[in-house]
């Protein structure tokens, strides 16, 4: 935002200032952090994985692989989405034209504001024994991402009289993407960090973040079709990737859950 409005020197200066504020907050709150647990001696060798731990490890690898699909559909809004907004969305306001790059803050903002209500929702559902299981939450997140991309399709199919797409379609889609991210990504990390055997815990956590990298690479390939398709068809393709992730997770939810979280009793 600052870089677009006042130049990149101003943008980097604002970013540096905010990082200094964040560092000050962290240092001021250090005394409230829990004491670190004693580290395991580097010479200590963990025992070999048991048969059950190997099954759980492979199940978690499968879960990580499934997270690649929403990691293709969601990041599309960070680059192709900005290009599309700049070209086709009505960004005019009484105070002037809004830079398209500002939309990269909308999904992050929605993730932040959605966190507390989602936690409250899941707690309310848990008290009534209706909270979705972890894998069901991931499927819901994928579905929300797919549905949010369909909002961009709807915007393409219903332009304003001036030929531009209403900014409300873009805002709703970006907000929905951020909410969908909160349904699938933190849950995935929690399942991996809590379910992975100690011997491969760090490796699988690295693998979880590797799925983001692979998703972004695949997203770049899918994004190459933007100029070869109509805008509506392209965003429908993006939606299909997210919705496919939801369907695949739902298809394998029960056998995966039986391995990854066998003690879970939620009905989801």
N, C-alpha and C positions, 0 to 999 in steps of 0.2 A: 504494500500500500504506500508506504513512505517513499520507496524506491521509484514507484510509478509516478507519484505526484511531484516529488522534489529531486529525483535523481538517486543513483545508487549510493553515492557517498552518504546522503541522508539516511537511506535505508539501512546501510551497514552500521551507521552511528546509532540508530534507534535499536537495532538488534543487539549491539554491544552493550548499550545502556541497560536493556532488559535482562541480558545475561548477568550483568553485575548486580542488578537487583535480586535476581534469582539466587546468585551465590551468597549475597548478604542474608537472604531469608534462610537458606540452608545452614549457614554458619550459626545464625542466631538460634536455630532450632535443633542444633546438634545434640544438646543436652537431653532432649526428649526422645532421642532414638534409642532403641534397645541395645544392650551390650552385644557385641559380635560373639558368636559361638566360637569356641576354640577350634582352630583348624586341624584337620587330620594330618598326621605326620606324612611327609611325602613318600617315605619308605613303606608305608602301610599298603598292603595289596588287598584289594577287595576280592571277595570270593567270586568264582565263576557264576554266570547267570544260571538260575534253575530253569527247568522246562517251562514253568509257569511264567517266569520273568521274560523268557525269550518270546513266548506267545504275546505277552503284553507289549514288549518292545516292537514286534512286527505290527501289532494292532495300532500302536501310536504312530508308527511310520505311515501306515495307511491313512490315519486321520490327518497327518501333516500333508500327505499328498492331496487329500480331498480339499484342503484349504487353499490349494493353488487356484481353483476355479473362482471363488469370490475375490481372490487377490489379482485376478485378471480384470474382472468386471468393475471392481471399485476404483482402482487407480486410474481407470480410463478418464475419469473426470478431471484429473490433475493436469493433463496435457491436451488430449483431443477435446475434452470438454471445454477447456479454456478457449481453444481455437474456434470451436463451434459457437460458443457464447459471443466471442468477439465478432464473428461473421454474421450471425443470424439472430441474436437476441437484442431486443430494444433496451438499451442501457441508459437512455436519456432520463434525466430528472430535472426538476425546476432549478437545481443548482449546477447543472452540467452533466456531462456523460460520466458514468461510473466506469473505472477501468475493469476490464474483464478479469484481470489477475486477482482482484479482490475476492473472487468467488472461491479461491483456494483456501480461504479462511472459514467458509461457511460450514463445510463438513466437519472440520476440527471443532468449531464452536458447537455444533449440534452434538458431537460425541461428548463434549464436556457437560453440556446442560442435560443430556439424556442419562448420564451415569446415575445420579441420585434417584430419579424417578424409576429407573429400571431396577435398581437394588430394592427400592421400596415395593415395587410390583412383585418381584420374585419372593420377597419376604412375606408379602400378603398371600401369595399363592401357596407358599410353603406351609403357612399356618393352616391352610385349608386342604393340604395334601394335593394341590393341583399344580404345583410348580413343574414346568417342563424339565425333562432330564437335560443334561449338558449337551448331548448330541442333538436333541430336538431344538435346543436354543441355537446351535450352530446352523441347523437347517432353516430356522426362522430368519436368522441373520442373512443367509444367502438369498432367501426369498425376498426380504426387504430390499436388498441391493438390486435384485432383478426388477422388482416392482418400481424402484426409484428410476432405473434406466428407462422403463416404459413411460414414465412421466415426460422424459425428453422426447420420446417418440410421439406422445400425444401433443407436445408443444409444436413439433415439426408439422403435424397434420392439422393444426388449428392456428395458423398465423393470424396476426392482426391485419387490419385494412392496409397498413403501410408495408405489409409483407414480412415484418419482423415477428419473432416469437415473443410472447409476453415474458417478462423477467420472472413472473411468479412460477412458471413451470421450472425454470432453472433453479430458483431458490428452493422449491419443494423437493426437487430431485437431489440436490446437493445435501439438503438437510436430512433426507431419508437415507442417503448413502452413509452419512456419519452415524446415524442411529443403527443401521444394519451392521456397521463395523463393530459397534459395541456388543452386539448380540453374538458375533462369531469369533472375533479375534481374541479378546481377553479370555473367553471360555476355552478356546483351543490352547492357549498358553497355560492356563490353570490345569487342564487335563494332562498336558505333557509334563509340567513341572512336578505335579503331585503323583502322577502314575508311573513315570519312568523309573526303572531300577537305578539305584545309586551309582552303579558302575557306568551307566550310559546316560545319566541324567543330563550332564552338560552337553554331550554330543547331540541328544535329541532336542534340547532347547536350541542349539545352534541350527539343527535341521529345521525347526519351526520357522526361524527367521530366514533360512535358505529358501523356504517356500515362498516368502514374500519376494525374494530376488527372482526366483523362477517365474512367479506370476507376473512380475514387472517386465521380464524379458518377453514372455508370451504376449503380454498386453501390447508391447511395441509392435509385434508381428501383426496382431489383430488390428491395431490402429492404422497399419499401412493400408487397410482397405477403405479407410475413410473417404479418400478421394475417388474411389471406384464404385461407391454405392450411394444411394440417396441417403440423406440424413436420417430419415425415418427408419430405413432398413438397417443402417449402421447401429442406431441405438437399440433397435429390436434385437440385433445380433448380440450386443453387449448384455441386454436383459436376459437373453436365452442362456448365456454363459452362467450368470448368477442363478437363474432358476434351475439350470441343470445341476449346479452344485447342491441346491436344496433337495432335489429329487434323489440324487445319488446318496447323500447323507441319510435321507429317510429310508432308502432301500437297504442300507447296511447298518442302520442304527442299532437294532436289537442285538445282532451278533457282536458288533464292536463294543457296545455298552456292557455286554456280559463279560468281556475280557478286561476292558479298561477300568470300569467302575462296578465290579460285581456286588459291592455292598450297598449300592444306591437303591433306594426304595421308592423314588419318585415315580409317578405314573407316566411321566413324559418319556 
